[in-house]
Amino acid sequence: MSRALPRSATAVALLADIPSTGHVGEVRAQRFAMHGDGIGERSAAFVDFARARAEAGQKVVALYPSWQPETAVRAVNFARGATRDDHVAGIAVDLSPLALSLVADQLAYLTPYVPPGMVAGLSDELPKHLLAGAWLRNVSNLASFPVSLRQQMGSLAPSVSYLAYCAPTRSLERMRPPEVERTLPFRPVRPVQLLCSTPDPALTGPFDENLPRAIGPVATRRLPAQPLGPVYWGTSKYVEFVALSAHPQALAYAAGALRTALCTWCGEPTRSRPCPFCSGNATRPLPPRPSEPPPPQGGSTSPTGGRQAPAGPAPAPTPAPPTGPAPPLPAHPRPGPRAEAVPPREHRTAPGRARGTAHNGAPPTDPPHNRPPEPEPLPDLTTHAPPGHAPEARSPHPR
């Protein structure tokens, strides 16, 4: 049984010719390739989609690549004018096509669990938990990265290749096989899955011999090349990749790392100024969460790990807080058919480290007797339709 909200208050759209990776299952962002003879024809499908979502009471988070923004920005403006409200937010994302496709589907997966403002904010937070980039044979036409003259001249040598990272940080360096593992800018929380694609499978030799060995994935999925891959990387001789954590709570941990404040105009929890929906610049802090009563002292431990009340007279009932706790965030979606389930590696707390702090990039852990009960798993995405229908009443945003 799932503890998701009764409805999804957000619809996620991707305004670019970027097909889905299928890694998140059937839950996917709505794609608009933005093809057509004129700006009106290219924007018509998205404007109709935004109008229908607004009439259903949903807000639309429209993602588009920051390196190809012209048509998408005009389409968002057309949609805001057609709906005559501020329920459409355009979010520019500076990621490669494969990484942007994955992030858009992850946001669509999270929409039943977080409010629209947090969905918009997570578009900047989720890339911080990925290792995304490409192996490149030539960098002379790489316009999205700063390329030095030395690197351009090095591309002329037949034995020189480069690793370009676009997430979590942007960097470009020459690939030296003995140093690939040491120079990785980021390692996702284990277990790790690897997605990769290339226009020419004959070029994957140097990539296959070095990067998977340095990352150590439990599963690797090869996907069709993205149509905009050569545009972003400036060449057709590349292998694009995304390494992500397959930990069951990876998405919940990323969402928990987001810090937001309430927009004073539209009331959405926002991370940036101005607000992506109403463009307001004023915010106020979120109200404090109600404190939970401490667990009873003494007694024995139950089979599920909780602590049972000691024998004797029952204590006086504790009044319930005025508002119930927010529904838990979801576990990581099930991976593709080639993914393998591997239990995550336990992280030991070093002496002197405060309880609850992250260690080696892993989510904070607590002792078993203080650990809250695990949330109930989500239903199988392969047998349940994705959320998004509009009910009669709207659920409150989680705090």
Secondary structure, 3 states (H helix, E strand, C coil): CCCCCCCCCEEEEEECCCCCCCCCCCCCCEEECCCCCCHHHHHHHHHHHHHHHHHCCCEEEEEEECCCCHHHHHHHHHHHHHHCCCCEEEEEECCCHHHHHHHHHHHHHHCCCCCHHHHHHHHHHHHHHCEEEEEECCCCCCCCCCCCHHHHHHCCCCCCCEEEEEECCCEEEECCHHHCCCCCCCCCCCCEEEEEECCCHHHCHHHHHHHHHHHCCCEEEEECCCCCHHHHHCCCCEEEEEEEECCCCHHHHHHHCCCCEEECCCCCEECCCCCCCCCCCCEECCCCCCCCCCCCCCCCECCCCCECCCCCCCCCCCCCCCCCCCCCCCCCCCCCCCCCCCCCCCCCCCCCCCCCCCECCECCCCCCCCCCCCCCCCCCCCCCCCCCCCCCCCCCCCC
